[in-house]
Amino acid sequence: MKYKGAIFNMDGLLFDTERVYQQTWQELALEKGMKLNSSFAKDISGTNGQHMCRVIEQHYHVPDETAIMDECMVRIRKKLSLHVPVKQGVHEILDFFQKKEIRIAVASSSTSRQIESNLETAGIRKHFIGELYQISSHPIIVLCYNVLWVFRSLIFSLIRLNNSRGEEIHKEKLISDKYSLFGS
């Protein structure tokens, strides 16, 4: 079976934006004379909206968490407008899909504007077709995202298992093996 399309998650798969977010949260905490505890990174990762507000309120101990969230987002957008850290292997993976004529799209919990900006800044927008999907606004994307997240976790668990056995994994083999699971 030949697959015609794939949807990539933006943060964590294409870009290492989590590091930018965590650094910015820490900067804000230091400016307020605080030190965030070790569970903050896990609690805040992948959140947005009301859930993010609850995490901020819990860790920053502030009555108005929206001011901190807004300031963090302003700083992050500014940082990402200058540089988006692309994960290792992304260019090769995108080229692989393009050579196989598999159309690719991106989904994220970030705003459509931020998705577009990150892809442009990173120089990879040309690989993605038309619309960019905000996960929260498309139920089918939420379902696909959840299924793919489990699959991605499985792939990276297998990679870690191979590495723990001392096996050398070549980038070309990894890309070939990983995507042969999607069909030819």
N, C-alpha and C positions, 0 to 999 in steps of 0.2 A: 504494500500500500504506500502510495506517495502522499506525504503530508503537504498541505498547501500553506500552512501558517503556523506561527508560534507567537506567544505573548511572553515578553520578558518583564519581570519585576524590576523597577528602576533602582531603588535604594537597597544596597546590600548585594545585589547580583551584578548590575552594570557598574554602579558607582559605590565607592566607599564613603558615602555621605555620613554614615553613622559616626565616624571619627570626628567629622566637622561638627555635628550636632553635640556630641559629648564634650568636645573642647569648649564649645560655646556655652553649654549649660554650666560647666565648671567655672568659666570666666565670670559669668553672672553671679554665681554663688560667692566666689572670692570677693567680688566688688561689694557684696552685701555682708562680708565678714563671716561667711559660712563655709563649711566643708560638707559636701554631699556625701552621704554614706555609700557603701559599696553596692547596695541593692538599687540605687537610683538608675544606673545605666540599664539594668535589666528591666526595671519597671517602666521606664520612659521609651525604650526602643520600640519603634513601629507604631507608636500611638499618634493620635491627632484629636482635635476637638475636645469634647467633654472628658474623655478618658485622660488625655494629656493634662487637662486642667486639674483633675483629681490628683494625679501623680505629683504635679508641681505643688499643689496645696499641701499635700502630705509631706513632701521632702523639704520644701522651702519654708514651711510654717508661716504662710502669709494668707491674709484674708482675701486679697484680690490677685489670684494667680494669673489672670489675663494680662496684666501689665508685664509680668515676667515672660509669659509665653510670647506676647507680641514683640517685646524687645529681642528675645532670642531669635524669632523668625526674621526680623529685620536684619540682624547681624548675619544670620546664615545666608539669607538671600544675597547680601552684599558679598560675602566670602565666595559663594558659589557662582556669582556673576564674574568673578575673576579667575576661578579655577575649580573644576570639578574633578575629583580624584577618580580616575577610571580604574576599575579592577583589572588585575593581570589576566590576560587571555581574552578580554572582551573583543578586541579588534579581530582576533583570529576566529572567534565564534561567529561574529557578525559576517565576516567574509565567507565562512563556511556556509552559513544559511543563504547568503546571496548567491554563491556558486551553485547551490542546490536549487535555486529559484524558489526558496521558501520565503513567503512574505512574513515580515515580522512587525509586531506592534509592541508597545510598552504600556504597562499598567502600573499605577502607583497610588498611594494614599495622599500624595502631594497634589497640589493644585495643578490643573492643566497648564497654567502659565509657568509654574516652576518646572514641570516636566519638560516643556518646550525649551525653556532657558537652559536647563542642564544638558539636554541633548545637543543644543547648538554650541554651548560653551565647550563641551567635550569633543565637538567635531564629528559626532556620529549621527546627527539627525537624518542624513541622507539615506541611512539604512532602513529607516522606519516608514511604514506606509501611513498615509492620511492621518486619521484621528488618533489621539493619544487618550488613553482611558484613565479616568480617575476611579479607583476601585469602588469607592463608596457610592458612586452614581450609576453603576451598571451591575445588576444582580448576577448575570452570567459571568462577568469578569470576576466577581467575588468568588463564585464557585470554582472557576478555572484557577484562580490565584491560589485558593486553598489546596486544591489537588496538586498543582505544580509545586507549591511550597513543600508538601510532603515528599514529592518525587525528588526535588532538589536536595532535601535533607538526606534522603536515601543515597543519592549519588555521592554527596560529599562524605557521608559515613563510609561508603565503600572506598573512596579515595584515601581517607584517613587510615582505614584498615590496611590497604595495600602499602601505604607509607610506613605504618607501624611494623610491617613485616620486613621492612628494609628494601622493598622492591622499588626500582627506579621507574618513574612514570614519565614518559616523554610527552611533551605538549601535543604533538600531532596525534599520538596514539590516544591520549585522553580525549581530545576533541572527537576523533573518529569513533572511539568506543562509546562515548557518552551519547552522541547523536545518532548512532546506529540503533539505539533503543527507540527512537522516534520513527523509524522506518526508512526506506531507501528512496 
